[in-house]
Amino acid sequence: QVQLVESGGGLVQAGGSLRLSCAASGFTFSRVTMKWYRQAPGKLRELVATITSFLRSTNYADSVKGRFTISRDNPKNAVYLQMNSLKPEDTAMYYCGADLMTTMGRNYWGQGTQVTVSS
């Protein structure tokens, strides 16, 4: 079955950095667009970054452009989110997502990893 396991969250001061990781299994990782989402308390889940499969094209929410970088390692079935210049408003639960709508009829998310940025 599809499994997505996030790690790397934590507490960091404003201006600091964190690197989130997501280990994927249960599908052909190299063929799937991967995404990072976040959800802050009382807010809707927000798409933060996307990376496609073969071309590894990336796209970012305006709020994180220039600060966050999404990358993937296909042999390791892993996707990463490097977060620099963190702000208190980046505080949220971060989720790794796999776009499996075409092959499995739905998208999948992991359990999330908490990122807290103190001012």
N, C-alpha and C positions, 0 to 999 in steps of 0.2 A: 504494500500500500504506500501511498505518497506520504513522505515524512519531510518536514522542514523544521530544522532545529536552529534557532538563533542563539547567539552568544555575544559577549563583549560589551554589554551595557554596563552602566554604573553611574556613580556620582562624580561630576567634574565641575570645576569652576568655569565661569564664563571666560571665553577665550581659549579654553583648552580643546583637546582632541580626544576622540574615541574612534576605534575601528570595530565595527560590527561584522560578524561572520554568520553565514547561514550554510549549514550542511544539508544537502538534499539527497533524497533517495526515493526509489519507487517509480521512477520515470526516466526517460532518456534526456538527461539534463542538457546535453549539448544542443538539443533541438528546440529548447523552450526559452521564451522570453521570461526574464526574471525581474522582479520589482521589489522595492522597499516601500512600505507604507508606515505611517505613524498615526497614533490616536492619543490625543491629550484628553484629560478628564472633561466631560461635558461637551466634547467636540466630535464631529464626524471623522471617520478615518480618512486620511489624506494620502494621496499618492506622492511619494517623495522623489523616487528615481526609478528609471527603467533601463534595462540593458537587453538588447536583442541577442539572438542565439549566434548565428554565424558571423554577421558583420560587426557584432558588438557595438552597435549604435547605442548612444545613451541619450537620455532626456531627463530633465530635472524640473521640479517645481521652482517657481520664481523665488520662493522664500529661501531656497538652499543653493541656488546657482552660485558658483564660484567658491563655495565653502565645502560642499559634499562631493564625493566622487564614488560612483558605483563601478565595480569591476567583477570579473568572474574568472574562475579557473576551472575549465571544463574537465580536465583529467581528474580533478579532485572533487567534482560535483559541488562546487562551493561558489557562493556569491558574497561580496563584501560591500560595506559602505564605510568609507573613510570620511569622518566628520571633523572638520577643522573650524576654528573660530566659533565655537559653540556659543549659543545665546540662551538665556533662560527660556525664551519662547520655543526652543527646540525640545524642551522637556516633554516626553511622551513615551508611550509604549511603542516600540518599533517592531514591525512585522515583516518577515520575508514572504514574498508571494510568488507563486508559479502560475503562469498563464497557460492553463491546460484546457481552456474552453474548447478548442478544436478537437483535441484527442480524447478528452475525458468528460467534456460537457460542463465543466465548471473550473473555477479558479480555486487554488489552495493557499492557505496561510499557515504559518507556524504559530507557536504559542506566544511568541513575542519576547523581547528583552527590554527592560526598563532603562531609559536614559533620563537622568536628572541633572540639570545644569543650574548651579547656584550662582546668584549674582554677587 
